[in-house]
Amino acid sequence: METWLDLHMHTKYSMDGEFEPADLMRQCAGAGLRAAAVTDHDAVGALDEAKAAASALQLSFIPGIEISCQHKGKNFHLLGYGIRYQAPVFAELEQDLHAQRLAISEKVLDAVEGLGIYLDRQAIWDMASSGVVASVNIAKTALEDPRNDGNPLLAPYRPGGARSNAPYVNFGWDFCGQGGPAFVSMVLMPFSQAVRIIQEHGGAAVLAHPGANMKQNRDIAEDLIAQGIDGIEAYCSYHDDDTAAFYAAIANEHDLLVTIGSDYHGRAKPHIRLGQYGHPAPQATFDALCRIIQDRDGDVCL
């Protein structure tokens, strides 16, 4: 398994990101990556700076985005690679979802506190690099607050707990994710619309970390494939070997890309590191992705 390709990472332009775009590219080079894609949540503001920095570092760079969307009432993330990101549709998407996230931020904090978890709200807002609250930052603050020592709700996320392998992320999924007790809904575009927007603007549409959203679920995966996606992120920080093999097999059955992405954020997801996640055929995957983008007149920096 080679570790030089990473197609999923975030800058400060994501609500849970930390790094300046150029700093992130320097980290990629330092970790031994040869090709990278920046995929901020519903945002493209980092891409000009990241692209220039990658070029100076002789990194192959693919501009990307991670679109929050919905299919049959369930939330998903869709990665778009090689998009012509200067198109107005991406700025409009960013403005819409940023406004929604800002509107629900205090409601999410209220909901978490309503469960009996103490929060230092100012500390959470101080970590809000894009101006909105992120669940991973709520988790970090809650777990570090001595007022929460002994709170049984947080026990699974402390060292040795059942969810302690990735405590901030798992807290976010469990409490603030869809179906969780502190979940506050937003209006997301249909999954099929997100696929269409990406592809009509030169990009390849890839389902992000399906195991995190739906574990191993062939029926839902097949339904999402029918919406016209180009690939599945089978190799990622959320998947164990069995889950990676499960989704790689489904992608191969449908002649789709089988991609890799760390979902690196920095302090929000401290268990994730650049250059640690492998793919069995990264060059073939990268070449196939670039061909799709080039055939659609998309944007890729080789």
N, C-alpha and C positions, 0 to 999 in steps of 0.2 A: 504494500500500500504506500503510495507516494503522497507527500504532504505539501506540495508546492502550489496547489490551487485552492483558492478560497473565494467563493462566490456569494458570501452573505456576511456583511459586517455593517456597523453603524457608527456614525459620528455624532457630534453634539446637536445636529439637526433633528435627530430622533428624540422623543420625549424622555427616553431612558438611556441616551447616549452620553458620552463624556468628552470625546476627543475632537480637536480641530482636524479638519480633513487632511492637511499636509502632515500632521503628526501621525495620524493613522497610517498613511502611506509609508512613512519612515519606519513605523513599527512592522509593517508588512515586509519591507525589505530586510529588516533586522531579524525577522523570524524565518527568513529563507524562502518566502513566497516569490514566485515568478509571475503570477497573474492573480488579479483581485478584482472584485466588484464591490462597490459601495452601494448599499441598499437601505437607505433610511426609510423610516416609517412614513409613508404618504408625503414624502418631501424629497426635493431634488436640489436644495440650496447648496449642498456640499460639493456637487459634482464638478463644477468648473475648477475649484481649487484642488480637489483630489486628483482630477485628471492631469493638471499641470504638474503636480508633485510626482505622480506616478511616472510621467514621461521623463522627468529629470532623474528619477531613480532607475530608469530602464525597466520599469514594471509594466507588463501588459495590463491594460485597464479596461474594464467594461462598466459604463455608467448604468446604474440600476435604481430600482425603487422597490419597496415592499408595500403593496396596497392592501389595506384592510377592507374586507369584503364579506359577503354573506351568500349562502346557498341553502335554500329550504330552511331558513330560520337558524342556521348554524354559522358561526363566524369562522373565517379562514384568513390566511395571509397568502398573497400571491406575489411572487417575485417577478419583476420585469427587467430583462437584460437587454442592453443595447438600445434603449429607447431614445428617441429624439427629444431629449428632456426639456428643450427650450419651448416646446409646444405649450400654448396657454392652458390646455386641459390639466397639466400637472400642477401648475400654480393654483388653478381653481380648486383642485382636489386638496392641496395642502391648506389653503385658506379655509375651506369648509371643515375639514376634520380638526384642524387646530382650534377653530372656534368652538366646535363641539366638545373637544377635550377640555378646553378652558372652562366651558359652561358646567361640566360635570365634575371638575376636580374637587371642589369643596364637598360635593355630594358624596363622592367616594370616601373622602376623609371622614365625613359624618358617619357613613355606614360602617367603616372599620371601627371607629370609636364606639359606635352603638353596640358593638359586639363585646365591649369590655376591654379593648386594647388601647393603652395610652399612646398618644402620638405627640411628638414635638413638631407641630405644624410648620414652624419657621424653618427648622432644619430640613424638612421635606421640600419646602419651597426653595431653599437655598441650593438644593441639588437639581432643581428643575431647569436643566440647560436650555430647553426650548420653550420654557415659560408655562408648562403644564405639568401636572402631577403624574408620576409614573408609579405603578404598583411595586416595582422592585425597590424604589426608594422609600416607599411606605414600609416595606418589609425590613429594609436595612435599619431604618430609624426605630421601628418598633422593637426589633431584636436587641438593639444596643441600649434601649431605655431601661434603666434599673427598676422603674415602676412596674415593668412587665415581668420581672423575675418571678418565676413560679406560676405564671399564667399557663394553664393547661392547653389553651388554644395554640400557643407558640412552641410547645414542647416538641412537636414533630420536626421543627425547623432548626432546633438547636443541635450541637454536636452529639452524634449518636442516635438522633431521632430518625424516624422512618422517612422523612422528607429532607434530610440534612445534606444530601449529596449536592443540591443546588438550592439552598434555602430561600434566597430572594425570589428566584424565578418560580419555584414551587409555591411559595406563599402567594405570588401574583396570580398564578393559575387557579389555586384553590379558593382564594378569597375574592379576588377582584375579576377573575375570568368569568366567562359566560356560565351561568348556573351557580356561581359562588354567592355567598351571603352578602358580599359587598359589591356585587356587580351592578353597574349603572349602564344602561344601554345607550347606544348611539345609532344614528341612521347611516348604514353602510351601503355602498353600491352593490348590486348583484354581482356574484362571481363571474357570470358570463360577460357582463359589461366590462369588468376589469380585464378579462382576457382580451376582449375586443380592443380596448383602448391601448393596451400594450402592443398588440400585434399591428394595429393600424398606424402606430407611430414607430415602426421599425424594430420592435423588440420581440423577444422570446418570453413566453409566459410559463413560469415554473411554480408548481405547488410547493410551498414552504413547509418544512418539518411536519409532515402529516401525522406522524406518530404522536406528536405533542397535542394535536387537536382531536384525534379520533383513534389513538392507539393503532392496532392492526385491523383495519376495516376495509375489506375488499369492495363491499357494495357501495359505500360512499366514494371510495377511490374511483371506481368505475364510472360513477355518476359524474364526478368532477372531470374525469378524462373526456367524457362525452361533451363537455363544454368547450373543448378545443385546445386544451393546454398543450404545451410543447415538451414539458418534462416534469419530473418529480425530484425533489431534494431528498434523496434516500440516505445519503451519508451526511450526518450532521451531529451536533453535540447533544441532541435530544434522543437520538436513537441508539439502542444497544445493537449488537451485531445481528440479532435475529430480526429486529424491526427494519434495520437497513436492508437486509437480504429480502425481506418480505416486499418492501416497496421497490427495490431494484428489480425484482422479478416481474412485478406488475408493469413497471415502466418498460422493461425489455419486451414483454409480451405485446405491448402496444407500439413498439418502435419509437419510444419517447426518450428524451435525454434523461440520463441518470446523473444528477448533479451533486455537488458537495458544498457545504457552507457551515462555518463555525457559529454564526450568529454572535460574533464578538461585539461586546459593548463596553468593556472596561469594568469599573467598580460595581456596576449594576448586576453583572454576571461574572463574579470573580473566578468561578470554576472553569471558565472558557478561556483558552489561550490560542493565539495565532500559531499556525504551523504544527498543530497537534493532531489534526484530523485527516485521515487518509482516504484515497480513492484508488481503486484497482486499475483504472485506465484514464488518468487525468488528461493526457495529451489528446486522446481520441475524443474525449468529452468536450474539452476546450475547443478543439478544431470544429466539431460538429455544431457547437453553440455559435461560434463565430460565423460559420457558413449560413446559419439561419438568419442571423442579424444582417449579414452582408446582402443576402438575397432579398431582404425587406428594406434595404437602404437605411439600416439603422446605424448606430454609432458604436464603434469599437476601436480601441487604440492598441495596436499590436506592437 
